[in-house]
Amino acid sequence: MPAAANKPGRRSYGPRASRTVRYPQEYDEIFERIASESGIHVSTWLALAVSQQAGLDVPDYVKDELKKAAQARAARETEQELEMPRSA
């Protein structure tokens, strides 16, 4: 088994490129809010937005993060539905 397979932490997203992107400062709060509401990191949301705008396939790791976020939202909703009112 390769040594890398024994490393703890998140799984590898595979080879990725890195770019510095400049946009108006007031956009940052909006991007952060949208990503937070989606339950994903802003960098993941940016990868989603850029791939969709370019007409490219959404990367698998983005799909995985979106799926996890949807499952977490569903679990929270289920918990809220199951909460019983406390009586004195």
C-alpha positions in Angstrom: 0.0 0.0 0.0 1.5 3.4 -0.9 2.5 5.7 1.9 0.0 8.4 0.7 -2.9 6.0 1.3 -2.1 6.0 5.1 -2.3 9.8 5.4 -5.2 11.0 7.6 -7.4 13.9 6.6 -9.7 14.6 3.7 -9.4 12.6 0.5 -7.5 14.1 -2.4 -9.4 16.1 -4.9 -6.8 15.2 -7.6 -4.7 17.7 -9.6 -6.2 21.2 -9.5 -5.0 24.5 -10.8 -4.8 27.7 -8.7 -5.6 31.2 -9.8 -5.8 34.5 -8.1 -9.1 36.1 -9.0 -9.8 39.8 -8.5 -13.3 41.0 -8.3 -15.0 44.0 -6.6 -14.6 43.8 -2.8 -18.3 44.1 -2.2 -18.8 40.9 -4.1 -16.9 38.9 -1.6 -19.6 39.1 1.1 -22.2 38.0 -1.5 -20.1 35.0 -2.6 -19.4 34.1 1.0 -23.1 34.3 1.9 -24.2 32.2 -1.2 -21.6 29.6 -0.4 -22.6 29.4 3.2 -26.2 29.1 2.4 -25.3 26.2 0.1 -23.3 24.6 2.9 -20.0 24.6 1.0 -16.7 26.6 1.0 -16.5 29.7 -1.1 -13.7 28.2 -3.2 -15.9 25.2 -4.0 -18.8 27.5 -4.9 -16.5 29.5 -7.1 -15.4 26.3 -8.9 -19.1 25.4 -9.4 -19.9 28.9 -10.7 -17.0 29.0 -13.1 -17.5 25.5 -14.5 -21.2 26.2 -15.1 -20.5 29.6 -16.7 -18.0 27.9 -19.1 -20.3 25.1 -19.9 -18.0 22.5 -18.4 -18.8 19.5 -16.3 -19.0 20.3 -12.6 -16.0 18.7 -10.9 -16.8 15.5 -8.9 -15.4 16.9 -5.7 -17.9 19.9 -6.0 -20.7 17.4 -6.6 -19.6 15.5 -3.5 -19.5 18.6 -1.4 -23.0 19.7 -2.6 -24.4 16.2 -1.8 -22.9 16.3 1.7 -24.4 19.7 2.3 -27.8 18.6 1.1 -27.6 15.5 3.4 -26.6 17.8 6.3 -29.6 20.1 5.6 -32.0 17.2 5.4 -30.6 15.8 8.7 -31.1 19.2 10.4 -34.6 19.5 9.1 -35.4 16.0 10.4 -34.0 16.9 13.8 -36.1 20.0 13.9 -39.3 18.1 13.0 -38.6 15.5 15.7 -38.1 17.9 18.5 -40.9 17.7 21.0 -42.1 20.7 22.9 -41.1 20.7 26.6 -43.8 20.7 29.1 -43.5 22.0 32.7 
